[in-house]
């Protein structure tokens, strides 16, 4: 997943919600180094869930470990 440093709001993802399924490839393991990307990914998942859009994804690790290196406050 490519990411930019620009802060994205949930409304930026609404265009993707016109599809019933979205495929995302290469989701990284998130860490402090790419924390903004982690927040964008979570926002995308939230918007997809709210709009009943399915996700087909490939990632560098199992879903449960994608966020294990991020410390939340």
PyMOL commands that place a pseudoatom at each C-alpha (Angstrom):
pseudoatom trace, name=CA, resn=UNK, resi=1, chain=A, elem=C, hetatm=0, pos=[0.000, 0.000, 0.000]
pseudoatom trace, name=CA, resn=UNK, resi=2, chain=A, elem=C, hetatm=0, pos=[1.427, 3.308, -0.998]
pseudoatom trace, name=CA, resn=UNK, resi=3, chain=A, elem=C, hetatm=0, pos=[0.943, 6.162, 1.354]
pseudoatom trace, name=CA, resn=UNK, resi=4, chain=A, elem=C, hetatm=0, pos=[1.474, 9.871, 1.363]
pseudoatom trace, name=CA, resn=UNK, resi=5, chain=A, elem=C, hetatm=0, pos=[2.266, 12.181, 4.223]
pseudoatom trace, name=CA, resn=UNK, resi=6, chain=A, elem=C, hetatm=0, pos=[-0.938, 14.122, 3.528]
pseudoatom trace, name=CA, resn=UNK, resi=7, chain=A, elem=C, hetatm=0, pos=[-3.573, 13.691, 6.246]
pseudoatom trace, name=CA, resn=UNK, resi=8, chain=A, elem=C, hetatm=0, pos=[-6.653, 11.970, 4.848]
pseudoatom trace, name=CA, resn=UNK, resi=9, chain=A, elem=C, hetatm=0, pos=[-10.104, 12.291, 6.309]
pseudoatom trace, name=CA, resn=UNK, resi=10, chain=A, elem=C, hetatm=0, pos=[-12.789, 9.625, 6.075]
pseudoatom trace, name=CA, resn=UNK, resi=11, chain=A, elem=C, hetatm=0, pos=[-14.591, 11.621, 3.389]
pseudoatom trace, name=CA, resn=UNK, resi=12, chain=A, elem=C, hetatm=0, pos=[-11.587, 11.133, 1.078]
pseudoatom trace, name=CA, resn=UNK, resi=13, chain=A, elem=C, hetatm=0, pos=[-12.350, 7.413, 0.939]
pseudoatom trace, name=CA, resn=UNK, resi=14, chain=A, elem=C, hetatm=0, pos=[-16.042, 7.705, 0.074]
pseudoatom trace, name=CA, resn=UNK, resi=15, chain=A, elem=C, hetatm=0, pos=[-15.341, 7.375, -3.650]
pseudoatom trace, name=CA, resn=UNK, resi=16, chain=A, elem=C, hetatm=0, pos=[-14.089, 3.849, -3.038]
pseudoatom trace, name=CA, resn=UNK, resi=17, chain=A, elem=C, hetatm=0, pos=[-17.434, 2.984, -1.485]
pseudoatom trace, name=CA, resn=UNK, resi=18, chain=A, elem=C, hetatm=0, pos=[-19.108, 2.833, -4.885]
pseudoatom trace, name=CA, resn=UNK, resi=19, chain=A, elem=C, hetatm=0, pos=[-17.605, -0.657, -5.259]
pseudoatom trace, name=CA, resn=UNK, resi=20, chain=A, elem=C, hetatm=0, pos=[-18.871, -3.775, -3.465]
pseudoatom trace, name=CA, resn=UNK, resi=21, chain=A, elem=C, hetatm=0, pos=[-15.328, -5.181, -3.076]
pseudoatom trace, name=CA, resn=UNK, resi=22, chain=A, elem=C, hetatm=0, pos=[-11.908, -3.509, -2.909]
pseudoatom trace, name=CA, resn=UNK, resi=23, chain=A, elem=C, hetatm=0, pos=[-8.582, -5.319, -3.247]
pseudoatom trace, name=CA, resn=UNK, resi=24, chain=A, elem=C, hetatm=0, pos=[-5.545, -3.982, -1.388]
pseudoatom trace, name=CA, resn=UNK, resi=25, chain=A, elem=C, hetatm=0, pos=[-2.114, -5.471, -1.964]
pseudoatom trace, name=CA, resn=UNK, resi=26, chain=A, elem=C, hetatm=0, pos=[1.038, -5.352, 0.148]
pseudoatom trace, name=CA, resn=UNK, resi=27, chain=A, elem=C, hetatm=0, pos=[-0.251, -4.031, 3.466]
pseudoatom trace, name=CA, resn=UNK, resi=28, chain=A, elem=C, hetatm=0, pos=[2.858, -3.531, 5.634]
pseudoatom trace, name=CA, resn=UNK, resi=29, chain=A, elem=C, hetatm=0, pos=[3.423, -4.322, 9.272]
pseudoatom trace, name=CA, resn=UNK, resi=30, chain=A, elem=C, hetatm=0, pos=[2.808, -0.968, 10.935]
pseudoatom trace, name=CA, resn=UNK, resi=31, chain=A, elem=C, hetatm=0, pos=[5.310, 0.578, 13.335]
pseudoatom trace, name=CA, resn=UNK, resi=32, chain=A, elem=C, hetatm=0, pos=[6.274, 3.968, 14.719]
pseudoatom trace, name=CA, resn=UNK, resi=33, chain=A, elem=C, hetatm=0, pos=[8.050, 4.677, 11.417]
pseudoatom trace, name=CA, resn=UNK, resi=34, chain=A, elem=C, hetatm=0, pos=[4.819, 4.433, 9.406]
pseudoatom trace, name=CA, resn=UNK, resi=35, chain=A, elem=C, hetatm=0, pos=[2.264, 5.312, 12.070]
pseudoatom trace, name=CA, resn=UNK, resi=36, chain=A, elem=C, hetatm=0, pos=[0.397, 7.856, 9.862]
pseudoatom trace, name=CA, resn=UNK, resi=37, chain=A, elem=C, hetatm=0, pos=[-0.119, 5.099, 7.287]
pseudoatom trace, name=CA, resn=UNK, resi=38, chain=A, elem=C, hetatm=0, pos=[-1.597, 2.909, 10.014]
pseudoatom trace, name=CA, resn=UNK, resi=39, chain=A, elem=C, hetatm=0, pos=[-4.128, 5.597, 10.890]
pseudoatom trace, name=CA, resn=UNK, resi=40, chain=A, elem=C, hetatm=0, pos=[-5.072, 6.001, 7.216]
pseudoatom trace, name=CA, resn=UNK, resi=41, chain=A, elem=C, hetatm=0, pos=[-5.489, 2.245, 6.876]
pseudoatom trace, name=CA, resn=UNK, resi=42, chain=A, elem=C, hetatm=0, pos=[-7.782, 2.092, 9.907]
pseudoatom trace, name=CA, resn=UNK, resi=43, chain=A, elem=C, hetatm=0, pos=[-9.825, 5.004, 8.529]
pseudoatom trace, name=CA, resn=UNK, resi=44, chain=A, elem=C, hetatm=0, pos=[-10.185, 3.183, 5.209]
pseudoatom trace, name=CA, resn=UNK, resi=45, chain=A, elem=C, hetatm=0, pos=[-11.345, 0.016, 6.974]
pseudoatom trace, name=CA, resn=UNK, resi=46, chain=A, elem=C, hetatm=0, pos=[-13.857, 2.009, 9.068]
pseudoatom trace, name=CA, resn=UNK, resi=47, chain=A, elem=C, hetatm=0, pos=[-15.332, 3.685, 5.983]
pseudoatom trace, name=CA, resn=UNK, resi=48, chain=A, elem=C, hetatm=0, pos=[-15.510, 0.375, 4.131]
pseudoatom trace, name=CA, resn=UNK, resi=49, chain=A, elem=C, hetatm=0, pos=[-17.250, -1.280, 7.090]
pseudoatom trace, name=CA, resn=UNK, resi=50, chain=A, elem=C, hetatm=0, pos=[-19.795, 1.534, 7.422]
pseudoatom trace, name=CA, resn=UNK, resi=51, chain=A, elem=C, hetatm=0, pos=[-20.595, 1.253, 3.714]
pseudoatom trace, name=CA, resn=UNK, resi=52, chain=A, elem=C, hetatm=0, pos=[-20.646, -2.570, 3.631]
pseudoatom trace, name=CA, resn=UNK, resi=53, chain=A, elem=C, hetatm=0, pos=[-17.710, -2.751, 1.204]
pseudoatom trace, name=CA, resn=UNK, resi=54, chain=A, elem=C, hetatm=0, pos=[-15.774, -6.025, 1.244]
pseudoatom trace, name=CA, resn=UNK, resi=55, chain=A, elem=C, hetatm=0, pos=[-11.991, -6.127, 1.526]
pseudoatom trace, name=CA, resn=UNK, resi=56, chain=A, elem=C, hetatm=0, pos=[-9.719, -8.565, -0.284]
pseudoatom trace, name=CA, resn=UNK, resi=57, chain=A, elem=C, hetatm=0, pos=[-6.199, -8.015, 1.022]
pseudoatom trace, name=CA, resn=UNK, resi=58, chain=A, elem=C, hetatm=0, pos=[-2.671, -9.339, 1.051]
pseudoatom trace, name=CA, resn=UNK, resi=59, chain=A, elem=C, hetatm=0, pos=[-0.310, -8.273, 3.793]
pseudoatom trace, name=CA, resn=UNK, resi=60, chain=A, elem=C, hetatm=0, pos=[3.209, -8.816, 5.078]
pseudoatom trace, name=CA, resn=UNK, resi=61, chain=A, elem=C, hetatm=0, pos=[1.848, -10.564, 8.187]
pseudoatom trace, name=CA, resn=UNK, resi=62, chain=A, elem=C, hetatm=0, pos=[-1.286, -12.038, 9.741]
pseudoatom trace, name=CA, resn=UNK, resi=63, chain=A, elem=C, hetatm=0, pos=[-3.958, -9.416, 10.538]
pseudoatom trace, name=CA, resn=UNK, resi=64, chain=A, elem=C, hetatm=0, pos=[-3.470, -9.751, 14.297]
pseudoatom trace, name=CA, resn=UNK, resi=65, chain=A, elem=C, hetatm=0, pos=[0.215, -8.769, 14.011]
pseudoatom trace, name=CA, resn=UNK, resi=66, chain=A, elem=C, hetatm=0, pos=[-0.110, -5.841, 11.581]
pseudoatom trace, name=CA, resn=UNK, resi=67, chain=A, elem=C, hetatm=0, pos=[-0.419, -3.367, 14.455]
pseudoatom trace, name=CA, resn=UNK, resi=68, chain=A, elem=C, hetatm=0, pos=[1.575, -5.154, 17.158]
pseudoatom trace, name=CA, resn=UNK, resi=69, chain=A, elem=C, hetatm=0, pos=[4.507, -2.715, 16.871]
pseudoatom trace, name=CA, resn=UNK, resi=70, chain=A, elem=C, hetatm=0, pos=[2.370, 0.395, 17.352]
pseudoatom trace, name=CA, resn=UNK, resi=71, chain=A, elem=C, hetatm=0, pos=[2.090, 1.754, 20.866]
pseudoatom trace, name=CA, resn=UNK, resi=72, chain=A, elem=C, hetatm=0, pos=[-1.140, 3.645, 21.432]
pseudoatom trace, name=CA, resn=UNK, resi=73, chain=A, elem=C, hetatm=0, pos=[-1.671, 6.222, 24.121]
for i in range(1, 73): cmd.bond("trace and resi %d" % i, "trace and resi %d" % (i + 1))
show_as sticks, trace
zoom trace
